[in-house]
Amino acid sequence: MDRSLGACLARHPVIATLYGPEQVNAFVGSVAEIGIVANVELRRLAPVIAALNRAGKYVIVNIDSCEGLSQDKGGVEYLADIGVASLVSTRVATIQRANRAGMVTMQKVFVTDRSTWPRSVKALEQSDPNLVQIMPAPMLAHMAPSDLKALPPIVASGFVCNQADVAAALRHGAVAVSTSDAGLWSVDAKTLR
């Protein structure tokens, strides 16, 4: 994992999830240092990235949710060209392409029940992401410690509703949580101790 990303997570383990450009100002005004940009159409993406980079924020783009990028093989290169250092995707091929481009990668995994877990682990082995985003966050409490240790650093997401949920996810092995709840974007590591 990129050192600057690791340092950011140590200070502020809550990653802001922005669903559209309307949330840029709230993110810029928060203490959160890392944000996942989702649901931004291609023609609006470059200005959003530029604004967040100017504000000193670490940007992760959810390539799967950005219209015009999700199925485009040139999407990873486009993101690198506009100054994106990191992306998240559910797709093995996209993560592999981003790894080759030198980007920091996070693979999103939905854990709906125990039967889906072996498939998810196999996909993670193939893609070799820097981080894994596990959804929903409460599933961490039900996973075997050996499974969690075998994974890249974990970002818990989904059903993170309050500071207690953040603390629980971190206690169960996550290095961070991601949430669209702007009220949690200013939680820092000191308040969770």
DRENLUMTOR-958364 format. One record per residue (C-alpha): chain; residue in three letters; x, y, z. Coordinates in steps of 0.02 Angstrom, whole numbers, plus 50000, padded with zeros to 5 digits. Example, Ala and Ser with C-alpha at 12.3 -4.5 7.8 and 13.67 -1.06 7.14 Angstrom:
# residues 2
{kette = A | rest = ALA | c1 = 50615 | c2 = 49775 | c3 = 50390}
{kette = A | rest = SER | c1 = 50684 | c2 = 49947 | c3 = 50357}
This chain:
# residues 193
{kette = A | rest = MET | c1 = 50000 | c2 = 50000 | c3 = 50000}
{kette = A | rest = ASP | c1 = 50059 | c2 = 50176 | c3 = 49959}
{kette = A | rest = ARG | c1 = 50144 | c2 = 50256 | c3 = 50111}
{kette = A | rest = SER | c1 = 50047 | c2 = 50419 | c3 = 50100}
{kette = A | rest = LEU | c1 = 49884 | c2 = 50320 | c3 = 50095}
{kette = A | rest = GLY | c1 = 49937 | c2 = 50220 | c3 = 50248}
{kette = A | rest = ALA | c1 = 49980 | c2 = 50379 | c3 = 50343}
{kette = A | rest = CYS | c1 = 49813 | c2 = 50457 | c3 = 50297}
{kette = A | rest = LEU | c1 = 49719 | c2 = 50303 | c3 = 50358}
{kette = A | rest = ALA | c1 = 49815 | c2 = 50303 | c3 = 50522}
{kette = A | rest = ARG | c1 = 49759 | c2 = 50482 | c3 = 50556}
{kette = A | rest = HIS | c1 = 49583 | c2 = 50471 | c3 = 50486}
{kette = A | rest = PRO | c1 = 49517 | c2 = 50294 | c3 = 50462}
{kette = A | rest = VAL | c1 = 49353 | c2 = 50355 | c3 = 50387}
{kette = A | rest = ILE | c1 = 49352 | c2 = 50366 | c3 = 50198}
{kette = A | rest = ALA | c1 = 49221 | c2 = 50483 | c3 = 50127}
{kette = A | rest = THR | c1 = 49114 | c2 = 50409 | c3 = 49990}
{kette = A | rest = LEU | c1 = 49050 | c2 = 50544 | c3 = 49873}
{kette = A | rest = TYR | c1 = 48899 | c2 = 50497 | c3 = 49767}
{kette = A | rest = GLY | c1 = 48912 | c2 = 50634 | c3 = 49638}
{kette = A | rest = PRO | c1 = 48995 | c2 = 50804 | c3 = 49625}
{kette = A | rest = GLU | c1 = 48869 | c2 = 50884 | c3 = 49745}
{kette = A | rest = GLN | c1 = 48967 | c2 = 50815 | c3 = 49892}
{kette = A | rest = VAL | c1 = 49137 | c2 = 50886 | c3 = 49843}
{kette = A | rest = ASN | c1 = 49122 | c2 = 51040 | c3 = 49955}
{kette = A | rest = ALA | c1 = 49070 | c2 = 50937 | c3 = 50105}
{kette = A | rest = PHE | c1 = 49220 | c2 = 50823 | c3 = 50079}
{kette = A | rest = VAL | c1 = 49341 | c2 = 50967 | c3 = 50055}
{kette = A | rest = GLY | c1 = 49274 | c2 = 51046 | c3 = 50216}
{kette = A | rest = SER | c1 = 49294 | c2 = 50885 | c3 = 50317}
{kette = A | rest = VAL | c1 = 49450 | c2 = 50817 | c3 = 50401}
{kette = A | rest = ALA | c1 = 49437 | c2 = 50657 | c3 = 50300}
{kette = A | rest = GLU | c1 = 49591 | c2 = 50644 | c3 = 50190}
{kette = A | rest = ILE | c1 = 49533 | c2 = 50504 | c3 = 50075}
{kette = A | rest = GLY | c1 = 49378 | c2 = 50499 | c3 = 49968}
{kette = A | rest = ILE | c1 = 49298 | c2 = 50376 | c3 = 49849}
{kette = A | rest = VAL | c1 = 49220 | c2 = 50466 | c3 = 49702}
{kette = A | rest = ALA | c1 = 49070 | c2 = 50373 | c3 = 49632}
{kette = A | rest = ASN | c1 = 48927 | c2 = 50406 | c3 = 49511}
{kette = A | rest = VAL | c1 = 49011 | c2 = 50549 | c3 = 49419}
{kette = A | rest = GLU | c1 = 48984 | c2 = 50550 | c3 = 49233}
{kette = A | rest = LEU | c1 = 49139 | c2 = 50556 | c3 = 49124}
{kette = A | rest = ARG | c1 = 49121 | c2 = 50736 | c3 = 49064}
{kette = A | rest = ARG | c1 = 49116 | c2 = 50799 | c3 = 49246}
{kette = A | rest = LEU | c1 = 49250 | c2 = 50686 | c3 = 49318}
{kette = A | rest = ALA | c1 = 49410 | c2 = 50782 | c3 = 49273}
{kette = A | rest = PRO | c1 = 49353 | c2 = 50945 | c3 = 49357}
{kette = A | rest = VAL | c1 = 49301 | c2 = 50848 | c3 = 49514}
{kette = A | rest = ILE | c1 = 49470 | c2 = 50761 | c3 = 49522}
{kette = A | rest = ALA | c1 = 49563 | c2 = 50925 | c3 = 49493}
{kette = A | rest = ALA | c1 = 49467 | c2 = 51012 | c3 = 49633}
{kette = A | rest = LEU | c1 = 49501 | c2 = 50871 | c3 = 49756}
{kette = A | rest = ASN | c1 = 49685 | c2 = 50861 | c3 = 49708}
{kette = A | rest = ARG | c1 = 49701 | c2 = 51050 | c3 = 49735}
{kette = A | rest = ALA | c1 = 49622 | c2 = 51028 | c3 = 49907}
{kette = A | rest = GLY | c1 = 49755 | c2 = 50898 | c3 = 49951}
{kette = A | rest = LYS | c1 = 49633 | c2 = 50753 | c3 = 49959}
{kette = A | rest = TYR | c1 = 49680 | c2 = 50575 | c3 = 49912}
{kette = A | rest = VAL | c1 = 49558 | c2 = 50518 | c3 = 49779}
{kette = A | rest = ILE | c1 = 49499 | c2 = 50341 | c3 = 49741}
{kette = A | rest = VAL | c1 = 49383 | c2 = 50328 | c3 = 49592}
{kette = A | rest = ASN | c1 = 49247 | c2 = 50195 | c3 = 49588}
{kette = A | rest = ILE | c1 = 49273 | c2 = 50157 | c3 = 49404}
{kette = A | rest = ASP | c1 = 49124 | c2 = 50037 | c3 = 49399}
{kette = A | rest = SER | c1 = 49000 | c2 = 50176 | c3 = 49441}
{kette = A | rest = CYS | c1 = 49067 | c2 = 50313 | c3 = 49328}
{kette = A | rest = GLU | c1 = 48966 | c2 = 50316 | c3 = 49168}
{kette = A | rest = GLY | c1 = 49079 | c2 = 50306 | c3 = 49017}
{kette = A | rest = LEU | c1 = 49222 | c2 = 50219 | c3 = 49109}
{kette = A | rest = SER | c1 = 49158 | c2 = 50058 | c3 = 49183}
{kette = A | rest = GLN | c1 = 49168 | c2 = 49948 | c3 = 49029}
{kette = A | rest = ASP | c1 = 49302 | c2 = 50046 | c3 = 48934}
{kette = A | rest = LYS | c1 = 49472 | c2 = 49960 | c3 = 48928}
{kette = A | rest = GLY | c1 = 49551 | c2 = 50133 | c3 = 48913}
{kette = A | rest = GLY | c1 = 49466 | c2 = 50192 | c3 = 49072}
{kette = A | rest = VAL | c1 = 49614 | c2 = 50153 | c3 = 49185}
{kette = A | rest = GLU | c1 = 49733 | c2 = 50250 | c3 = 49073}
{kette = A | rest = TYR | c1 = 49611 | c2 = 50396 | c3 = 49066}
{kette = A | rest = LEU | c1 = 49604 | c2 = 50403 | c3 = 49256}
{kette = A | rest = ALA | c1 = 49793 | c2 = 50402 | c3 = 49268}
{kette = A | rest = ASP | c1 = 49800 | c2 = 50542 | c3 = 49138}
{kette = A | rest = ILE | c1 = 49685 | c2 = 50656 | c3 = 49242}
{kette = A | rest = GLY | c1 = 49785 | c2 = 50631 | c3 = 49402}
{kette = A | rest = VAL | c1 = 49697 | c2 = 50485 | c3 = 49487}
{kette = A | rest = ALA | c1 = 49817 | c2 = 50376 | c3 = 49586}
{kette = A | rest = SER | c1 = 49692 | c2 = 50248 | c3 = 49648}
{kette = A | rest = LEU | c1 = 49534 | c2 = 50157 | c3 = 49595}
{kette = A | rest = VAL | c1 = 49407 | c2 = 50033 | c3 = 49661}
{kette = A | rest = SER | c1 = 49319 | c2 = 49900 | c3 = 49559}
{kette = A | rest = THR | c1 = 49233 | c2 = 49733 | c3 = 49577}
{kette = A | rest = ARG | c1 = 49314 | c2 = 49672 | c3 = 49417}
{kette = A | rest = VAL | c1 = 49473 | c2 = 49567 | c3 = 49420}
{kette = A | rest = ALA | c1 = 49529 | c2 = 49625 | c3 = 49247}
{kette = A | rest = THR | c1 = 49510 | c2 = 49809 | c3 = 49294}
{kette = A | rest = ILE | c1 = 49611 | c2 = 49786 | c3 = 49454}
{kette = A | rest = GLN | c1 = 49747 | c2 = 49693 | c3 = 49357}
{kette = A | rest = ARG | c1 = 49753 | c2 = 49831 | c3 = 49225}
{kette = A | rest = ALA | c1 = 49766 | c2 = 49965 | c3 = 49361}
{kette = A | rest = ASN | c1 = 49904 | c2 = 49868 | c3 = 49450}
{kette = A | rest = ARG | c1 = 50003 | c2 = 49865 | c3 = 49287}
{kette = A | rest = ALA | c1 = 49976 | c2 = 50053 | c3 = 49270}
{kette = A | rest = GLY | c1 = 50053 | c2 = 50079 | c3 = 49443}
{kette = A | rest = MET | c1 = 49892 | c2 = 50133 | c3 = 49528}
{kette = A | rest = VAL | c1 = 49842 | c2 = 50091 | c3 = 49706}
{kette = A | rest = THR | c1 = 49698 | c2 = 49969 | c3 = 49690}
{kette = A | rest = MET | c1 = 49551 | c2 = 49919 | c3 = 49799}
{kette = A | rest = GLN | c1 = 49439 | c2 = 49774 | c3 = 49751}
{kette = A | rest = LYS | c1 = 49260 | c2 = 49780 | c3 = 49812}
{kette = A | rest = VAL | c1 = 49191 | c2 = 49614 | c3 = 49876}
{kette = A | rest = PHE | c1 = 49010 | c2 = 49583 | c3 = 49927}
{kette = A | rest = VAL | c1 = 48997 | c2 = 49449 | c3 = 50061}
{kette = A | rest = THR | c1 = 48816 | c2 = 49392 | c3 = 50061}
{kette = A | rest = ASP | c1 = 48843 | c2 = 49223 | c3 = 50141}
{kette = A | rest = ARG | c1 = 48979 | c2 = 49093 | c3 = 50172}
{kette = A | rest = SER | c1 = 48953 | c2 = 49011 | c3 = 50002}
{kette = A | rest = THR | c1 = 49011 | c2 = 49168 | c3 = 49909}
{kette = A | rest = TRP | c1 = 49170 | c2 = 49187 | c3 = 50011}
{kette = A | rest = PRO | c1 = 49280 | c2 = 49056 | c3 = 49921}
{kette = A | rest = ARG | c1 = 49241 | c2 = 49139 | c3 = 49753}
{kette = A | rest = SER | c1 = 49286 | c2 = 49309 | c3 = 49825}
{kette = A | rest = VAL | c1 = 49452 | c2 = 49244 | c3 = 49893}
{kette = A | rest = LYS | c1 = 49494 | c2 = 49168 | c3 = 49724}
{kette = A | rest = ALA | c1 = 49457 | c2 = 49333 | c3 = 49636}
{kette = A | rest = LEU | c1 = 49568 | c2 = 49426 | c3 = 49760}
{kette = A | rest = GLU | c1 = 49710 | c2 = 49303 | c3 = 49729}
{kette = A | rest = GLN | c1 = 49695 | c2 = 49333 | c3 = 49542}
{kette = A | rest = SER | c1 = 49687 | c2 = 49522 | c3 = 49550}
{kette = A | rest = ASP | c1 = 49810 | c2 = 49553 | c3 = 49694}
{kette = A | rest = PRO | c1 = 49737 | c2 = 49722 | c3 = 49750}
{kette = A | rest = ASN | c1 = 49822 | c2 = 49837 | c3 = 49875}
{kette = A | rest = LEU | c1 = 49661 | c2 = 49847 | c3 = 49977}
{kette = A | rest = VAL | c1 = 49499 | c2 = 49751 | c3 = 49986}
{kette = A | rest = GLN | c1 = 49332 | c2 = 49836 | c3 = 50019}
{kette = A | rest = ILE | c1 = 49217 | c2 = 49715 | c3 = 50108}
{kette = A | rest = MET | c1 = 49030 | c2 = 49747 | c3 = 50105}
{kette = A | rest = PRO | c1 = 48933 | c2 = 49748 | c3 = 50216}
{kette = A | rest = ALA | c1 = 49043 | c2 = 49801 | c3 = 50361}
{kette = A | rest = PRO | c1 = 48951 | c2 = 49699 | c3 = 50495}
{kette = A | rest = MET | c1 = 49009 | c2 = 49539 | c3 = 50407}
{kette = A | rest = LEU | c1 = 49185 | c2 = 49566 | c3 = 50476}
{kette = A | rest = ALA | c1 = 49125 | c2 = 49509 | c3 = 50647}
{kette = A | rest = HIS | c1 = 49072 | c2 = 49342 | c3 = 50572}
{kette = A | rest = MET | c1 = 49229 | c2 = 49302 | c3 = 50474}
{kette = A | rest = ALA | c1 = 49365 | c2 = 49185 | c3 = 50534}
{kette = A | rest = PRO | c1 = 49523 | c2 = 49275 | c3 = 50593}
{kette = A | rest = SER | c1 = 49625 | c2 = 49165 | c3 = 50475}
{kette = A | rest = ASP | c1 = 49522 | c2 = 49227 | c3 = 50326}
{kette = A | rest = LEU | c1 = 49546 | c2 = 49407 | c3 = 50377}
{kette = A | rest = LYS | c1 = 49734 | c2 = 49387 | c3 = 50399}
{kette = A | rest = ALA | c1 = 49751 | c2 = 49312 | c3 = 50225}
{kette = A | rest = LEU | c1 = 49677 | c2 = 49468 | c3 = 50144}
{kette = A | rest = PRO | c1 = 49755 | c2 = 49634 | c3 = 50094}
{kette = A | rest = PRO | c1 = 49714 | c2 = 49778 | c3 = 50213}
{kette = A | rest = ILE | c1 = 49526 | c2 = 49789 | c3 = 50233}
{kette = A | rest = VAL | c1 = 49410 | c2 = 49938 | c3 = 50208}
{kette = A | rest = ALA | c1 = 49238 | c2 = 49899 | c3 = 50280}
{kette = A | rest = SER | c1 = 49088 | c2 = 49976 | c3 = 50195}
{kette = A | rest = GLY | c1 = 48900 | c2 = 49969 | c3 = 50202}
{kette = A | rest = PHE | c1 = 48794 | c2 = 49989 | c3 = 50358}
{kette = A | rest = VAL | c1 = 48923 | c2 = 50104 | c3 = 50440}
{kette = A | rest = CYS | c1 = 48797 | c2 = 50217 | c3 = 50526}
{kette = A | rest = ASN | c1 = 48885 | c2 = 50291 | c3 = 50677}
{kette = A | rest = GLN | c1 = 49050 | c2 = 50305 | c3 = 50769}
{kette = A | rest = ALA | c1 = 49019 | c2 = 50140 | c3 = 50859}
{kette = A | rest = ASP | c1 = 49007 | c2 = 50053 | c3 = 50689}
{kette = A | rest = VAL | c1 = 49173 | c2 = 50131 | c3 = 50639}
{kette = A | rest = ALA | c1 = 49255 | c2 = 50072 | c3 = 50800}
{kette = A | rest = ALA | c1 = 49181 | c2 = 49896 | c3 = 50781}
{kette = A | rest = ALA | c1 = 49246 | c2 = 49877 | c3 = 50603}
{kette = A | rest = LEU | c1 = 49420 | c2 = 49931 | c3 = 50656}
{kette = A | rest = ARG | c1 = 49414 | c2 = 49812 | c3 = 50805}
{kette = A | rest = HIS | c1 = 49368 | c2 = 49669 | c3 = 50687}
{kette = A | rest = GLY | c1 = 49518 | c2 = 49695 | c3 = 50574}
{kette = A | rest = ALA | c1 = 49480 | c2 = 49838 | c3 = 50455}
{kette = A | rest = VAL | c1 = 49610 | c2 = 49974 | c3 = 50429}
{kette = A | rest = ALA | c1 = 49472 | c2 = 50094 | c3 = 50379}
{kette = A | rest = VAL | c1 = 49287 | c2 = 50112 | c3 = 50340}
{kette = A | rest = SER | c1 = 49206 | c2 = 50201 | c3 = 50195}
{kette = A | rest = THR | c1 = 49041 | c2 = 50290 | c3 = 50215}
{kette = A | rest = SER | c1 = 48931 | c2 = 50417 | c3 = 50126}
{kette = A | rest = ASP | c1 = 48875 | c2 = 50486 | c3 = 50295}
{kette = A | rest = ALA | c1 = 48959 | c2 = 50657 | c3 = 50297}
{kette = A | rest = GLY | c1 = 48934 | c2 = 50666 | c3 = 50485}
{kette = A | rest = LEU | c1 = 49066 | c2 = 50530 | c3 = 50504}
{kette = A | rest = TRP | c1 = 49194 | c2 = 50607 | c3 = 50386}
{kette = A | rest = SER | c1 = 49275 | c2 = 50704 | c3 = 50527}
{kette = A | rest = VAL | c1 = 49304 | c2 = 50555 | c3 = 50643}
{kette = A | rest = ASP | c1 = 49489 | c2 = 50533 | c3 = 50675}
{kette = A | rest = ALA | c1 = 49587 | c2 = 50392 | c3 = 50753}
{kette = A | rest = LYS | c1 = 49608 | c2 = 50481 | c3 = 50920}
{kette = A | rest = THR | c1 = 49420 | c2 = 50487 | c3 = 50953}
{kette = A | rest = LEU | c1 = 49407 | c2 = 50299 | c3 = 50925}
{kette = A | rest = ARG | c1 = 49528 | c2 = 50249 | c3 = 51063}
